[in-house]
Amino acid sequence: MSSSARDSDSRQQAAELADAFGRAGKTLVRALDERLGDQGVSTPRSKVLFEVNRCGPVRLTDLARAVGITQGTASTLIDALVREGLVERFADDSDRRVTLLQTTATGRRQAETWATAYTAAAHELFSILSGKEQLVLTELLHRLADSVGD
């Protein structure tokens, strides 16, 4: 097989992988959203609340980076969580221009509830893979994400 044929095959294989990855990602997010719907939350909202609870107090920019969403999307989600009394904003004592986010007592309880539901849904969805396969897939996905960067 010539070098150009191998390169063409490699490109085609990469395109098929990208298609499969995209389809699997959308399908899994939709399935997680359906399962979390019983808790009255979408996957992005639950992840944002969980990260504020885990990292808080936290800046919006750092939160967006941790969750892997844009700052605008994070801001919209935080606005809703603040209105619901799950997250509160406050000024940073060391720099009054900086706004920090943290969960309220209700938000902490809700974050734990949502995290439990998320973990159960993820376990159900990924149970078709062995523990070793899950570890390998996780490692590969982290490697891919790291290679692209933020």
DRENZA-191293 format. One record per residue: x, y, z of N, C-alpha, C in turn. Coordinates in steps of 0.001 Angstrom, whole numbers. Atoms other than C-alpha are relative to their C-alpha. Layout:
<neast = X	nnorth = Y	nup = Z	caeast = X	canorth = Y	caup = Z	ceast = X	cnorth = Y	cup = Z>
...
// end
This chain:
<neast = 844	nnorth = -1173	nup = 0	caeast = 0	canorth = 0	caup = 0	ceast = 891	cnorth = 1239	cup = 0>
<neast = -816	nnorth = -1208	nup = 120	caeast = 1376	canorth = 3384	caup = -985	ceast = -240	cnorth = 928	cup = 1191>
<neast = 79	nnorth = -973	nup = -1087	caeast = 1993	canorth = 6210	caup = 1449	ceast = -1266	cnorth = 859	cup = -105>
<neast = 1192	nnorth = -835	nup = 174	caeast = -822	canorth = 8305	caup = -51	ceast = -1272	cnorth = -804	cup = 300>
<neast = 1160	nnorth = 851	nup = -300	caeast = -3246	canorth = 5353	caup = 248	ceast = -144	cnorth = -181	cup = 1512>
<neast = 28	nnorth = 122	nup = -1454	caeast = -2273	canorth = 4840	caup = 3907	ceast = -487	cnorth = 1298	cup = 634>
<neast = 424	nnorth = -1302	nup = -520	caeast = -2714	canorth = 8583	caup = 4534	ceast = -1499	cnorth = 197	cup = -215>
<neast = 1432	nnorth = -117	nup = 297	caeast = -6143	canorth = 8494	caup = 2877	ceast = -817	cnorth = -887	cup = 937>
<neast = 678	nnorth = 909	nup = -927	caeast = -7167	canorth = 5461	caup = 4956	ceast = 6	cnorth = 559	cup = 1419>
<neast = -123	nnorth = -581	nup = -1331	caeast = -5900	canorth = 7154	caup = 8114	ceast = -955	cnorth = 1182	cup = 180>
<neast = 921	nnorth = -1150	nup = -54	caeast = -7875	canorth = 10323	caup = 7322	ceast = -1452	cnorth = -464	cup = 68>
<neast = 1366	nnorth = 528	nup = -7	caeast = -11022	canorth = 8309	caup = 6592	ceast = -330	cnorth = -614	cup = 1355>
<neast = 202	nnorth = 610	nup = -1314	caeast = -10607	canorth = 6348	caup = 9829	ceast = -198	cnorth = 1086	cup = 1059>
<neast = 144	nnorth = -1104	nup = -954	caeast = -10165	canorth = 9614	caup = 11771	ceast = -1366	cnorth = 670	cup = -141>
<neast = 1318	nnorth = -596	nup = 234	caeast = -13322	canorth = 11043	caup = 10164	ceast = -1107	cnorth = -887	cup = 566>
<neast = 989	nnorth = 929	nup = -552	caeast = -15283	canorth = 7914	caup = 11095	ceast = 18	cnorth = 32	cup = 1527>
<neast = -126	nnorth = -111	nup = -1452	caeast = -13951	canorth = 8154	caup = 14656	ceast = -665	cnorth = 1286	cup = 502>
<neast = 613	nnorth = -1273	nup = -391	caeast = -15001	canorth = 11821	caup = 14853	ceast = -1526	cnorth = -98	cup = -61>
<neast = 1452	nnorth = 184	nup = 119	caeast = -18497	canorth = 10908	caup = 13634	ceast = -541	cnorth = -863	cup = 1136>
<neast = 442	nnorth = 899	nup = -1076	caeast = -18805	canorth = 8045	caup = 16127	ceast = 76	cnorth = 700	cup = 1351>
<neast = -168	nnorth = -741	nup = -1252	caeast = -17498	canorth = 10246	caup = 18940	ceast = -1120	cnorth = 1021	cup = 177>
<neast = 1064	nnorth = -1001	nup = -60	caeast = -19965	canorth = 13015	caup = 18117	ceast = -1354	cnorth = -623	cup = 270>
<neast = 1281	nnorth = 688	nup = -199	caeast = -22892	canorth = 10615	caup = 17896	ceast = -104	cnorth = -540	cup = 1418>
<neast = 19	nnorth = 561	nup = -1356	caeast = -21958	canorth = 8869	caup = 21144	ceast = -145	cnorth = 1112	cup = 1039>
<neast = 84	nnorth = -1110	nup = -947	caeast = -21456	canorth = 12183	caup = 22943	ceast = -1405	cnorth = 562	cup = 95>
<neast = 1367	nnorth = -549	nup = 10	caeast = -24843	canorth = 13555	caup = 21881	ceast = -991	cnorth = -986	cup = 611>
<neast = 908	nnorth = 1021	nup = -519	caeast = -26590	canorth = 10284	caup = 22672	ceast = 126	cnorth = -126	cup = 1516>
<neast = -215	nnorth = 135	nup = -1439	caeast = -25016	canorth = 10018	caup = 26124	ceast = -493	cnorth = 1230	cup = 762>
<neast = 483	nnorth = -1210	nup = -665	caeast = -25746	canorth = 13655	caup = 27030	ceast = -1526	cnorth = 3	cup = 45>
<neast = 1470	nnorth = 64	nup = 44	caeast = -29364	canorth = 13210	caup = 25925	ceast = -511	cnorth = -1019	cup = 1024>
<neast = 415	nnorth = 1034	nup = -955	caeast = -29650	canorth = 9999	caup = 27993	ceast = 190	cnorth = 472	cup = 1438>
<neast = -213	nnorth = -553	nup = -1343	caeast = -28130	canorth = 11713	caup = 31040	ceast = -1055	cnorth = 1047	cup = 327>
<neast = 1033	nnorth = -1021	nup = -207	caeast = -30516	canorth = 14655	caup = 30625	ceast = -1349	cnorth = -640	cup = 310>
<neast = 1270	nnorth = 687	nup = -248	caeast = -33477	canorth = 12264	caup = 30462	ceast = -41	cnorth = -571	cup = 1408>
<neast = -30	nnorth = 594	nup = -1334	caeast = -32411	canorth = 10479	caup = 33625	ceast = 6	cnorth = 1068	cup = 1093>
<neast = -42	nnorth = -1077	nup = -986	caeast = -31672	canorth = 13740	caup = 35446	ceast = -1289	cnorth = 825	cup = -19>
<neast = 1269	nnorth = -721	nup = 79	caeast = -35018	canorth = 15133	caup = 34309	ceast = -889	cnorth = -297	cup = 1190>
<neast = 765	nnorth = 354	nup = -1198	caeast = -36562	canorth = 13284	caup = 37252	ceast = 381	cnorth = 884	cup = 1186>
<neast = -474	nnorth = -885	nup = -1068	caeast = -34499	canorth = 15582	caup = 39458	ceast = -272	cnorth = 1470	cup = -331>
<neast = 338	nnorth = -1365	nup = 398	caeast = -35699	canorth = 18663	caup = 37555	ceast = 1194	cnorth = 831	cup = -420>
<neast = -1209	nnorth = -730	nup = 357	caeast = -32316	canorth = 19590	caup = 36145	ceast = 601	cnorth = -551	cup = -1282>
<neast = -743	nnorth = 436	nup = 1178	caeast = -30281	canorth = 19467	caup = 32950	ceast = 1432	cnorth = -335	cup = 426>
<neast = -1393	nnorth = 343	nup = -295	caeast = -26780	canorth = 18049	caup = 32823	ceast = 866	cnorth = 1243	cup = 199>
<neast = -841	nnorth = -1183	nup = -229	caeast = -25153	canorth = 21505	caup = 32375	ceast = -271	cnorth = 685	cup = 1345>
<neast = 325	nnorth = -653	nup = -1275	caeast = -27017	canorth = 22989	caup = 35369	ceast = 535	cnorth = -798	cup = 1169>
<neast = -483	nnorth = 820	nup = -1107	caeast = -26145	canorth = 20052	caup = 37586	ceast = 1519	cnorth = 71	cup = 106>
<neast = -1464	nnorth = -81	nup = -19	caeast = -22473	canorth = 20204	caup = 36557	ceast = 478	cnorth = 1338	cup = 569>
<neast = -380	nnorth = -1326	nup = -505	caeast = -22298	canorth = 23951	caup = 37248	ceast = -196	cnorth = 60	cup = 1507>
<neast = 246	nnorth = -33	nup = -1444	caeast = -23904	canorth = 23612	caup = 40670	ceast = 994	cnorth = -890	cup = 733>
<neast = -950	nnorth = 915	nup = -624	caeast = -21709	canorth = 20620	caup = 41492	ceast = 1394	cnorth = 636	cup = 97>
<neast = -1333	nnorth = -621	nup = -3	caeast = -18549	canorth = 22539	caup = 40514	ceast = 71	cnorth = 1191	cup = 948>
<neast = 0	nnorth = -1108	nup = -971	caeast = -19533	canorth = 25642	caup = 42502	ceast = 115	cnorth = -581	cup = 1403>
<neast = -42	nnorth = 637	nup = -1314	caeast = -20113	canorth = 23354	caup = 45467	ceast = 1388	cnorth = -574	cup = 291>
<neast = -1319	nnorth = 629	nup = -177	caeast = -16798	canorth = 21542	caup = 44937	ceast = 1119	cnorth = 1024	cup = 129>
<neast = -1101	nnorth = -964	nup = 87	caeast = -14627	canorth = 24577	caup = 44144	ceast = -202	cnorth = 1259	cup = 842>
<neast = 343	nnorth = -1300	nup = -588	caeast = -16417	canorth = 27424	caup = 45906	ceast = 778	cnorth = 346	cup = 1240>
<neast = 401	nnorth = -1086	nup = 896	caeast = -15911	canorth = 30132	caup = 46502	ceast = 872	cnorth = 34	cup = -1260>
<neast = -678	nnorth = 79	nup = 1288	caeast = -15015	canorth = 30412	caup = 42831	ceast = -419	cnorth = 1164	cup = -889>
<neast = 310	nnorth = -1030	nup = 1000	caeast = -14819	canorth = 33054	caup = 40103	ceast = -740	cnorth = -645	cup = -1163>
<neast = 769	nnorth = 495	nup = 1142	caeast = -17142	canorth = 32690	caup = 37123	ceast = 928	cnorth = -536	cup = -1093>
<neast = -916	nnorth = 451	nup = 1062	caeast = -14207	canorth = 32420	caup = 34689	ceast = 621	cnorth = -1354	cup = 334>
<neast = -583	nnorth = 1280	nup = -415	caeast = -12638	canorth = 29600	caup = 36690	ceast = -1041	cnorth = -1114	cup = -32>
<neast = 1088	nnorth = 971	nup = 54	caeast = -15994	canorth = 27848	caup = 36966	ceast = -250	cnorth = -449	cup = -1430>
<neast = 248	nnorth = 324	nup = 1410	caeast = -16588	canorth = 28036	caup = 33209	ceast = 1094	cnorth = -918	cup = -538>
<neast = -1127	nnorth = 827	nup = 454	caeast = -13132	canorth = 26588	caup = 32552	ceast = -100	cnorth = -1412	cup = 588>
<neast = 84	nnorth = 1309	nup = -665	caeast = -13659	canorth = 23758	caup = 35075	ceast = -1097	cnorth = -863	cup = -603>
<neast = 1127	nnorth = 749	nup = 558	caeast = -16994	canorth = 22769	caup = 33524	ceast = 166	cnorth = -227	cup = -1500>
<neast = -217	nnorth = 138	nup = 1438	caeast = -15806	canorth = 23259	caup = 29936	ceast = -1072	cnorth = 688	cup = -827>
<neast = 1011	nnorth = -775	nup = 714	caeast = -18368	canorth = 25871	caup = 28887	ceast = 484	cnorth = 1438	cup = -118>
<neast = -384	nnorth = -1400	nup = 151	caeast = -18173	canorth = 29486	caup = 27774	ceast = -410	cnorth = 781	cup = 1245>
<neast = 326	nnorth = -853	nup = -1138	caeast = -18264	canorth = 32258	caup = 30331	ceast = -1450	cnorth = 494	cup = -109>
<neast = 1381	nnorth = -446	nup = 194	caeast = -21556	canorth = 33476	caup = 28818	ceast = -1004	cnorth = -1062	cup = 404>
<neast = 881	nnorth = 1104	nup = -379	caeast = -23178	canorth = 30068	caup = 29215	ceast = 11	cnorth = -190	cup = 1508>
<neast = -109	nnorth = 132	nup = -1458	caeast = -21866	canorth = 29810	caup = 32777	ceast = -780	cnorth = 1106	cup = 694>
<neast = 708	nnorth = -1131	nup = -589	caeast = -23257	canorth = 33255	caup = 33546	ceast = -1507	cnorth = -207	cup = -35>
<neast = 1441	nnorth = 266	nup = 133	caeast = -26719	canorth = 32315	caup = 32252	ceast = -445	cnorth = -1073	cup = 996>
<neast = 342	nnorth = 1076	nup = -928	caeast = -26733	canorth = 29091	caup = 34279	ceast = 81	cnorth = 473	cup = 1448>
<neast = -144	nnorth = -526	nup = -1364	caeast = -25490	canorth = 30874	caup = 37411	ceast = -1155	cnorth = 935	cup = 335>
<neast = 1138	nnorth = -896	nup = -247	caeast = -28183	canorth = 33558	caup = 37047	ceast = -1224	cnorth = -798	cup = 446>
<neast = 1155	nnorth = 835	nup = -346	caeast = -30841	canorth = 30828	caup = 37149	ceast = 180	cnorth = -635	cup = 1379>
<neast = -262	nnorth = 633	nup = -1294	caeast = -29198	canorth = 29078	caup = 40108	ceast = -78	cnorth = 1009	cup = 1147>
<neast = 123	nnorth = -1057	nup = -1003	caeast = -29007	canorth = 32395	caup = 41998	ceast = -1479	cnorth = 291	cup = 253>
<neast = 1443	nnorth = -261	nup = -150	caeast = -32716	canorth = 33082	caup = 41324	ceast = -696	cnorth = -1099	cup = 809>
<neast = 590	nnorth = 1138	nup = -708	caeast = -33518	canorth = 29625	caup = 42688	ceast = 523	cnorth = -135	cup = 1426>
<neast = -527	nnorth = 48	nup = -1361	caeast = -31539	canorth = 30297	caup = 45862	ceast = 1003	cnorth = -1108	cup = 240>
<neast = -962	nnorth = 1093	nup = -127	caeast = -28966	canorth = 27583	caup = 45155	ceast = 1446	cnorth = 483	cup = 34>
<neast = -1346	nnorth = -604	nup = 53	caeast = -25946	canorth = 29838	caup = 44545	ceast = -130	cnorth = 1453	cup = 411>
<neast = -28	nnorth = -1427	nup = -343	caeast = -25000	canorth = 33223	caup = 45946	ceast = 1289	cnorth = 620	cup = -499>
<neast = -1159	nnorth = -783	nup = 426	caeast = -22643	canorth = 35908	caup = 44697	ceast = 419	cnorth = 887	cup = 1165>
<neast = -495	nnorth = -950	nup = -990	caeast = -20416	canorth = 37981	caup = 46946	ceast = 1351	cnorth = 545	cup = -464>
<neast = -1260	nnorth = -638	nup = 382	caeast = -17457	canorth = 40322	caup = 46616	ceast = 1161	cnorth = -677	cup = 713>
<neast = -1237	nnorth = 540	nup = -558	caeast = -13950	canorth = 39010	caup = 47171	ceast = 568	cnorth = 1039	cup = 960>
<neast = -530	nnorth = -935	nup = -1001	caeast = -12556	canorth = 40587	caup = 50370	ceast = 1334	cnorth = 602	cup = -430>
<neast = -1318	nnorth = -490	nup = 396	caeast = -9110	canorth = 40926	caup = 48789	ceast = -45	cnorth = 886	cup = -1252>
<neast = 152	nnorth = -827	nup = 1198	caeast = -10404	canorth = 42564	caup = 45574	ceast = -1490	cnorth = 196	cup = -244>
<neast = 1439	nnorth = -265	nup = 46	caeast = -13853	canorth = 44148	caup = 45700	ceast = -571	cnorth = -3	cup = -1421>
<neast = 478	nnorth = 49	nup = 1387	caeast = -14028	canorth = 44167	caup = 41885	ceast = -351	cnorth = -1414	cup = -430>
<neast = 191	nnorth = 1407	nup = 343	caeast = -14093	canorth = 40362	caup = 41857	ceast = -1242	cnorth = -549	cup = 710>
<neast = 1172	nnorth = 664	nup = -562	caeast = -17336	canorth = 38471	caup = 42353	ceast = 283	cnorth = -1491	cup = 95>
<neast = -176	nnorth = 1427	nup = -229	caeast = -17167	canorth = 35006	caup = 43837	ceast = -1364	cnorth = -670	cup = 122>
<neast = 1221	nnorth = 798	nup = -61	caeast = -19769	canorth = 32265	caup = 43767	ceast = 173	cnorth = -1115	cup = 1014>
<neast = 0	nnorth = 1160	nup = -891	caeast = -20662	canorth = 29726	caup = 46393	ceast = -1427	cnorth = -511	cup = 135>
<neast = 1326	nnorth = 578	nup = -167	caeast = -23530	canorth = 27366	caup = 47064	ceast = -583	cnorth = 438	cup = 1335>
<neast = 716	nnorth = -216	nup = -1251	caeast = -26148	canorth = 28125	caup = 49678	ceast = -165	cnorth = -1360	cup = 668>
<neast = 260	nnorth = 1283	nup = -670	caeast = -27119	canorth = 25454	caup = 52220	ceast = -933	cnorth = -856	cup = -857>
<neast = 931	nnorth = 719	nup = 888	caeast = -30002	canorth = 24502	caup = 49912	ceast = 740	cnorth = -484	cup = -1237>
<neast = -788	nnorth = 366	nup = 1177	caeast = -27595	canorth = 24499	caup = 46967	ceast = 916	cnorth = -1178	cup = 264>
<neast = -882	nnorth = 1126	nup = -344	caeast = -25204	canorth = 22153	caup = 48763	ceast = -799	cnorth = -1310	cup = 41>
<neast = 841	nnorth = 1204	nup = -47	caeast = -28018	canorth = 19678	caup = 49457	ceast = -419	cnorth = -414	cup = -1409>
<neast = 430	nnorth = 305	nup = 1368	caeast = -29248	canorth = 19952	caup = 45862	ceast = 1165	cnorth = -542	cup = -826>
<neast = -1185	nnorth = 479	nup = 720	caeast = -25714	canorth = 19495	caup = 44485	ceast = 266	cnorth = -1464	cup = 332>
<neast = -207	nnorth = 1397	nup = -408	caeast = -25386	canorth = 16273	caup = 46485	ceast = -1055	cnorth = -911	cup = -617>
<neast = 1084	nnorth = 782	nup = 605	caeast = -28779	canorth = 15041	caup = 45246	ceast = 261	cnorth = -202	cup = -1481>
<neast = -264	nnorth = 88	nup = 1436	caeast = -27921	canorth = 15852	caup = 41632	ceast = 1233	cnorth = -843	cup = -295>
<neast = -1219	nnorth = 789	nup = 213	caeast = -24427	canorth = 14337	caup = 41946	ceast = -310	cnorth = -1490	cup = 143>
<neast = 391	nnorth = 1402	nup = -192	caeast = -25944	canorth = 11102	caup = 43248	ceast = -775	cnorth = -503	cup = -1213>
<neast = 792	nnorth = 379	nup = 1180	caeast = -28456	canorth = 11035	caup = 40365	ceast = 895	cnorth = -113	cup = -1235>
<neast = -921	nnorth = 5	nup = 1140	caeast = -25698	canorth = 11841	caup = 37833	ceast = 877	cnorth = -1259	cup = 28>
<neast = -862	nnorth = 1172	nup = -145	caeast = -23436	canorth = 9098	caup = 39177	ceast = -768	cnorth = -1280	cup = -313>
<neast = 827	nnorth = 1189	nup = 280	caeast = -26259	canorth = 6540	caup = 39076	ceast = -297	cnorth = -115	cup = -1490>
<neast = 291	nnorth = 15	nup = 1436	caeast = -27172	canorth = 7534	caup = 35502	ceast = 1247	cnorth = -380	cup = -795>
<neast = -1248	nnorth = 323	nup = 697	caeast = -23537	canorth = 7407	caup = 34379	ceast = 337	cnorth = -1479	cup = 170>
<neast = -270	nnorth = 1421	nup = -244	caeast = -23106	canorth = 3997	caup = 35998	ceast = -879	cnorth = -871	cup = -885>
<neast = 931	nnorth = 764	nup = 839	caeast = -26190	canorth = 2714	caup = 34197	ceast = 417	cnorth = 42	cup = -1473>
<neast = -325	nnorth = -156	nup = 1416	caeast = -25112	canorth = 4106	caup = 30818	ceast = 1313	cnorth = -664	cup = -390>
<neast = -1313	nnorth = 548	nup = 335	caeast = -21508	canorth = 2909	caup = 30988	ceast = 195	cnorth = -1434	cup = 483>
<neast = -130	nnorth = 1356	nup = -533	caeast = -22222	canorth = -474	caup = 32559	ceast = 219	cnorth = -1050	cup = -1089>
<neast = -281	nnorth = 961	nup = 1079	caeast = -21941	canorth = -2121	caup = 29121	ceast = 1503	cnorth = -185	cup = -192>
<neast = -1457	nnorth = 111	nup = 69	caeast = -18188	canorth = -1510	caup = 29413	ceast = 521	cnorth = -587	cup = 1307>
<neast = -630	nnorth = 521	nup = -1218	caeast = -15985	canorth = -3405	caup = 31845	ceast = 687	cnorth = 1159	cup = 722>
<neast = -721	nnorth = -1014	nup = -758	caeast = -14222	canorth = -1462	caup = 34566	ceast = 1293	cnorth = 416	cup = -691>
<neast = -1255	nnorth = -288	nup = 705	caeast = -10962	canorth = -1743	caup = 32621	ceast = -272	cnorth = 827	cup = -1261>
<neast = 345	nnorth = -765	nup = 1199	caeast = -12622	canorth = -509	caup = 29412	ceast = -369	cnorth = 1449	cup = 357>
<neast = 354	nnorth = -1353	nup = -435	caeast = -14065	canorth = 2461	caup = 31306	ceast = 1248	cnorth = 815	cup = 332>
<neast = -1253	nnorth = -693	nup = -333	caeast = -10603	canorth = 3351	caup = 32639	ceast = 768	cnorth = 389	cup = -1255>
<neast = -719	nnorth = -268	nup = 1254	caeast = -9019	canorth = 3079	caup = 29179	ceast = -699	cnorth = 1117	cup = -773>
<neast = 747	nnorth = -1038	nup = 715	caeast = -11786	canorth = 5150	caup = 27582	ceast = 167	cnorth = 1358	cup = 673>
<neast = -192	nnorth = -1255	nup = -738	caeast = -11490	canorth = 7795	caup = 30304	ceast = 1376	cnorth = 581	cup = -283>
<neast = -1368	nnorth = -452	nup = 279	caeast = -7723	canorth = 7989	caup = 29780	ceast = 117	cnorth = 551	cup = -1418>
<neast = -60	nnorth = -443	nup = 1398	caeast = -8123	canorth = 8277	caup = 26004	ceast = -728	cnorth = 1334	cup = -192>
<neast = 753	nnorth = -1252	nup = 137	caeast = -10757	canorth = 11002	caup = 26297	ceast = 744	cnorth = 1172	cup = 641>
<neast = -814	nnorth = -1058	nup = -616	caeast = -8583	canorth = 13000	caup = 28709	ceast = 1166	cnorth = 370	cup = -908>
<neast = -1124	nnorth = -259	nup = 901	caeast = -5664	canorth = 12629	caup = 26316	ceast = -435	cnorth = 813	cup = -1209>
<neast = 520	nnorth = -767	nup = 1125	caeast = -7762	canorth = 13866	caup = 23406	ceast = -296	cnorth = 1438	cup = 400>
<neast = 361	nnorth = -1349	nup = -462	caeast = -9105	canorth = 16816	caup = 25393	ceast = 1254	cnorth = 834	cup = 283>
<neast = -1242	nnorth = -712	nup = -315	caeast = -5616	canorth = 17746	caup = 26613	ceast = 766	cnorth = 403	cup = -1262>
<neast = -745	nnorth = -288	nup = 1235	caeast = -4206	canorth = 17605	caup = 23080	ceast = -608	cnorth = 1183	cup = -750>
<neast = 673	nnorth = -1118	nup = 671	caeast = -6777	canorth = 20119	caup = 21840	ceast = 178	cnorth = 1265	cup = 823>
<neast = -160	nnorth = -1155	nup = -886	caeast = -6429	canorth = 22411	caup = 24867	ceast = -1292	cnorth = 727	cup = 209>
<neast = 1187	nnorth = -811	nup = -345	caeast = -8830	canorth = 24993	caup = 26231	ceast = -252	cnorth = 1082	cup = -990>
// end
